Amino acid sequence: MMPAIVRREVPAVAGVLAASGVDPVLARLYASRGVRDAAELDLSLHRLPPPAAMKGIDAAAERLVRAIDRRERIVIVADYDADGATACAIGIRALSQMGADVRFLVPNRFEHGYGLTPEIVALAAGLAPKLIVTVDNGIASVDGVAAAAARSIDVLVTDHHLPGDRLPAPALIVDPNQPGCGFPSKHVAGVGVMFYVLAATRSLLRSRGRDDMALPNLASLLDLVALGTVADVVRLDLTNRILVDQGLRRIRAGRAHAGVAALFAVAGRDATRATATDLGFVAGPRVNAAGRLADMSLGIRCLVTDDEREAQVLASELDRMNRERRAIEGSIEEEALADLDALCADAVSRASVCVHRANWHQGVVGIVASRLKDRVHRPVVVFAPGGDGELRGSGRSIAGFHLRDALDLVSKREPGLILRFGGHAHAAGLSLRAADLGRFAEAFERVAGEALSPEDLERRCETDGEPGAGELSVDLALKLAETVWGQGFPAPRFDAAFEVAGQRVVGGKHTRLALDRGGERYDAILFRHADPVPARIRAVFRPEVNRWQGNEALELVVEHWAEEA
């Protein structure tokens, strides 16, 4: 069944944007996504907020410069996802060029769990650091920071997650979401925070007489910043759109790092036409596969090397692991959806879904949670065995339900129930004792039931309405492909009624359509559907460019459809 169509409102400022020279269709799209001034469409680097606006960044730069000057060993402790891997990679690259003695350590998802734990501090101590720098983690590592202090190791936390009731101490902290931070973007990914810390450090070294030629060009890191930002599905506010746009420009211009270029190559993608979608669905999953199935060190090595041959070998291994991940994920999803009818029937009377099977792989439960969330339109937490009688869960949420805050509320109402948790509004992770799964499911359901109204639980599909006559074109599709879209700044999709002038099955499971609207004929594709389509339909679609044998043509990718009376 096609979800209810909700058309985005177009504020009057769209006319102002169009009058300033913005394409009228794009002006409507930008205005409906919160753009109020044409200046917000300038994605130049000089539009970024200054590093000084981020609380704690000056002290962080001072500590890093001291470590560089004294040749104190720095150990970067990364997270095991693409955001953590890219943040670690830019840290290794830039700090090394600044003259630092820097190593890295990344927890194994299956052995160590998440963040700077006392166990990870003990491992890091084997590298004899004077300073540990966390990337994409650490804001909740109260015990880990204390363990480092007991070993006389300083800790610099760079993170973007929401803090808990206590901040880790003693630690230097750079996190736009910590209390008292006035940085205008609260959605910068972990790699973005590290990029800012490196910028402040470079600036301090320069102010103290370091020759510019001996310092790294941080703009060269933007392909990695863009990859981590998109892969972490953070909200693409203006700051993040600038970072992603600038990174994509470098990739398209052939100036990507060897590892990023290799990730595009093994996926058969043309890097000269790189889009944010490619970062999120092509390069990102391949980096993430290392952390999901084995050790993220492989992904970090791919992003750090400048040897094209080594990068190709590592990217090929990541591609193989990603195929393995997809096979495991598919198997788990089949099991999770085997009783989907019963799950959906139960979900009608519930505001949340929690599922678990003893044979599931904890590395892919987050992806399965996302798929289930899309099916039942409820907050979903999927659990897998985590060892030592624990379950590790990964959750995904819908609009209107802040998942990390919900877990925090459950933990306050049921002290001791959740062993560990953390995350964002739309994605979070947690651990609990296997025996407590039922208790957690009911506590989580109570919180979800209080927060979500029946309207919140209705499946809806937001569109940008019906395009005007003549507006759908190859030129429009090309402009859309060059624009940064993503979380919080969604890619355009439209809806309209069409006459189906022709249809044929391709590849055994897809349907190519010839659609007519007011005398205008369009080629369209309906993926994963091979049954006949009615003579008249209402379709929700994306305009894309179909490239074949050197030619470019407009193609409508149909996401949803229903028979039109």
Secondary structure as UniProt FT lines:
FT   STRAND          4..7
FT   HELIX           13..19
FT   TURN            20..21
FT   HELIX           24..32
FT   TURN            33..34
FT   HELIX           38..41
FT   HELIX           45..47
FT   HELIX           51..53
FT   TURN            55..56
FT   HELIX           57..70
FT   STRAND          73..77
FT   HELIX           82..97
FT   TURN            98..99
FT   STRAND          101..105
FT   TURN            109..112
FT   HELIX           118..125
FT   TURN            126..127
FT   STRAND          131..135
FT   TURN            139..140
FT   HELIX           142..150
FT   TURN            151..152
FT   STRAND          154..158
FT   STRAND          172..174
FT   TURN            176..177
FT   TURN            179..180
FT   HELIX           190..207
FT   TURN            208..209
FT   HELIX           212..214
FT   HELIX           218..221
FT   HELIX           222..231
FT   TURN            232..233
FT   HELIX           238..252
FT   TURN            253..254
FT   HELIX           258..266
FT   TURN            267..268
FT   HELIX           271..273
FT   HELIX           276..278
FT   HELIX           279..283
FT   HELIX           284..293
FT   HELIX           297..304
FT   HELIX           308..337
FT   TURN            338..339
FT   HELIX           340..348
FT   STRAND          353..356
FT   TURN            358..359
FT   TURN            362..364
FT   HELIX           365..376
FT   STRAND          380..387
FT   TURN            388..389
FT   STRAND          390..396
FT   TURN            399..400
FT   HELIX           403..413
FT   TURN            415..416
FT   STRAND          418..423
FT   STRAND          427..433
FT   HELIX           434..436
FT   HELIX           437..451
FT   TURN            454..457
FT   STRAND          460..463
FT   TURN            469..470
FT   HELIX           474..482
FT   TURN            487..488
FT   STRAND          494..506
FT   TURN            507..509
FT   STRAND          510..517
FT   TURN            518..519
FT   STRAND          520..526
FT   TURN            527..528
FT   STRAND          536..548
FT   TURN            549..550
FT   STRAND          551..563
//
